[in-house]
């Protein structure tokens, strides 16, 4: 797999995690928006971890 693909996947995951991480302090705990934001943060982090594993596996 091309290393540019895994790097792009990592950047997308970072973008998702970064933006949702910025929003977390400004949301009220217990609201639907807060839950969706936490899920977005976790999914972005998982995308970043997955891209690192892909990069290491195909090297």
N, C-alpha and C positions, 0 to 999 in steps of 0.2 A: 504494500500500500504506500502511496506517495506520502511523504512526511508533511506536505502542505495540507493534505486532507485532515490529518490528525491535529495539526496546529490550528486549522480553522475550526474544527470541532471544539478544541479547548477554548478558543477565543469566544465562541458562542456560549459555552457553559460559563465562562467567566463573566460575560456580559449579563447573562440572566442572574447569576448569583450576586454580582455587584449591584445591579439596580434594585433587586429585591432586598438586599442587605441594607441599602441606604434607606429604604422605605420602612423597615421594621420599627425603628424607634418612634415613628410618627403615627403608627396605627394603634387603635385601641385593642387590647387583648380581649379575646372572646368573640370578636366579630368575624364575619365570613371573609372579609378582606384580609384580615390578619392570617387566617388559616390558609387562604390561597397564596399569600405572600410567603409564608413559611414553606409551603409545598414547592413553590417556585425556587426558593433558595436551596432546598434540599435537592431538587431535580437538577439544578445548575451545577451543584457540587458533584453529584453523581456523574453528570456528563463530563466534567473535567477529569474525574478519576478514571472513568472509562476510556477517555481519549489518551490518558497517560499509559494505561495498560495496553491499549492498541498500539501505541507508538513503541513500547518496549517489546511487545510480542513480535511485531513485524520487522524489527531491526536486525 
